[in-house]
């Protein structure tokens, strides 16, 4: 196990905060507020306008994030294989790719497994595999499970704003946890998308290791207080 994965495991259950809603003119302020709140993972949604109908940021944005938090890079891009090097070189600690985004997704995961972290040998890059809400869990066959450290279940379709959390996600979390147990591997489970302060406790109670939330952390109140409160809910809900 690489040091990055060991570090991630040590803080789970945890909240991965999507940083895209932050004010670009005060990015350092937002990052500092999250660090003070005890957040250990910062989430970057990379969309290319092809895999999903929206474009966001790229490697310069990832590289420009100056933080001790783990950089959780979610690649919602078509054919990610040739782009992995750039994101890992930019300092990604975690890279999640979509099972739907590549014909040879097994090769993509293998390539990630061969990569060295930008900060040195032995750290490793956490390999994540994401599934859209409508993607059957039967995609999670043994060959793929052998190449992943994290399975991310999207609770909304990527690229469309204003969607509600898909209720079927709760059953999908349970089924994935069962698949992981049967595989004999210690794979983390993440829920991403549609998270609000109203449903956060219920999502945490379903037992994922990581919950990714963005706009809910930035809405109302102060960022630091919101992040601290939501982080406590994640930890408390998982323990309940």
Secondary structure, DSSP 8 states (H G I E B T S, - for coil): --HHHHHHHHH-SEEEEE-TTS-GGGHHHHHHHHHHTT--EEEEEEEBSSSSS-B---HHHHHH---SSEEEEEEE-SS-GGGHHHHHHTT-SEEEEETTS-TTHHHHHHHHHH--BTTBTT---EEEEEE-TTS-GGG--HHHHTT-SEEEEESS-TT-TT----TTHHHHHHHHHHHHHHHT---EEEEES---TTTHHHHHHTT-SEEEESHHHHSSS-HHHHHHHHHHHHHHHHH-
